[in-house]
Amino acid sequence: MEQNEEKLDIVIFGASGFTGKYTIFEGIKLLEGLRWGIAGRSQEKLRETLAEVGKKANKDLSKITILTADLKDTESLTQLAKRCKVLINCCGPYRLYGEAVVRACIEAGTHHVDVSGEAQYMERMQLEYHQQAQERGVYVVSACGFDSIPADMGTVFLEREFDGVLNSAESYLQLTSKIPYNGGAVLHYGTWESAVHEVATEKDLRSLRSKLFKTPLPKLLPQLKNRMPLHKTDMINGWWAVPFPGADSAVVMRSQRHFYDVEQKRPVQMKTYIAFASLLRIFGIGFVASIFAILCRFKIGRKWLLKHPKFFTFGYCSHEGPSERLMENAQFTMHFRGLGWDKTEKMLHPNDQFKSLPRKEIIAKVSGTNPGYGATCVSLIVAAVTILRESDKMPGSGGVYPPGAAYAKTSFIEQLCENGFKFEVVRVK
């Protein structure tokens, strides 16, 4: 296919990969009326991908623009970025492959979104490229998929609906299915690979954050304390909960830091948990997580984990990923409990302390289907389209941001609700 030199609105890079294919599928509807294309290393593979996704969607995608670029070729990445207004980057692990794409986008003046859940990568991008992105008028937004979008935008929604001063929030992630699980993978290898590298570089976060955030946040009282590592939660009919190991709290913290630094708003404290109906499942996952954490410390251990994902996860992770049937029947709900003060209680400065304990409570939830890939790809595309249409409602003129900071004043949540997500307040008291 000859490359049309007209600048496209959006390009999906890494389109022939697992996440890329689902992004194309969701893009058929969500990108209607926009000029969009796909990109990757192999034009032949990209053609095959369009044919495969087109057959699944019963759509002729043969006229979709195909562009080529190689992650190892800096010039090809820059030329790719110059061909579009927003680049959707599906090439992970981002710690290994993301920086070159971010750099190319900033050089080309092109906005960039991705689904990274790698805290070390995201915070390093903010440290090293935020100023350059601002100067170039480019928005770089990571964590635009599940589960960071429900966590970060859920916290924004919680605060928006609170009508007062929100002191703290706790989230409980619940995963369910309409059909019984009968074996097979529930995770794609790419997610596993990202997790291995993330845990391996976790020790770098403290020094990175000391450079990124030069001044500490105010000491907020009352302090939100950690719950017991294993506890029953009344949020989900007595399910058992444990601390959530993902990047959600780190992403929310960056958004709250932005609101404090730029808008002088009192930051919301956040703790994240994941809930299970069965203690047996928790102990099984805990056993796998313990082995995983130990092996990630050593080079040979990481090599084993990456070479034998099925073995170390008892079949829960594979290169093939979960089946269509399993994904389509999967559901997620992220439950939130927020505590704070009524709007009648005055606070003049974000560092001020209230004289009374927080007594106002809000319960809310964010829910949807196919969390790993359907909801992820929907939110990723909506994130890209929002930059196209509502950049005037985003902070500054550009920069590197988490989604909460980037999209708090846009219609992002409303757009998600029109495309399979549900944000709702359960009660306020």
Helices and strands as residue ranges (DSSP letters): E 8-13, H 18-30, E 36-40, H 43-57, E 65-68, H 74-82, E 84-89, H 94-108, E 111-114, H 119-136, E 139-141, H 148-162, E 164-177, E 187-188, H 189-200, G 202-204, H 205-212, E 231-232, G 234-236, E 240-243, H 248-263, E 269-276, H 279-296, H 299-307, H 309-312, E 317-318, H 324-328, E 330-342, E 360-369, I 371-375, H 376-390, G 391-393, E 399-401, H 403-407, H 412-417, E 422-428
